[in-house]
Amino acid sequence: MNEKIRELAEQAEKYANEQAHRAWHHSSGFNPFKEKFAELIVRECAELTSRYQMGTTRLPDIIVSYNYSDKLEDVLKKHFGVEE
């Protein structure tokens, strides 16, 4: 698993554990882990997209470097370690 995905999953799990006192929501389909994990992925994509549009794809915590000629879809796939 890509390190960024692992980091987001850990953040989502922490959030879900903090929300355990809201267990009564689980019967209505509320899943705090999935909710937070999806939110973190969307935020990560939004931040990377914003940086890409400003002409830089380097984020402070990103180790992988990108070429400025890369298409945004390729930058996102590379960032999350999605294989073609």
Steps between C-alpha positions, in 0.01 A plus 500: 500500500625848414634691802258791441199264494629333818535841668148604401359168621673545836353850534155367410531215751599745774198714417272195499626391841438850637146479365430164668270669750269571206438127455126548475558644152640170374152353474410774251801427278735760649859378477746756641808325355368492144366853530832643622712292262302624199522859627879474543547359150289778347692765696831350388386502136373858530829619650706325234274636223533852638880471509503354150293791366739749663786340310649294779423141588733484798335485839702527821448135596516342155812301425414408141592770249300578188577644162318821419395344171310221679122501458307558823349151486851353484617720791207379714560135412872533573430677828271223624707218351233382260648265243382508141 
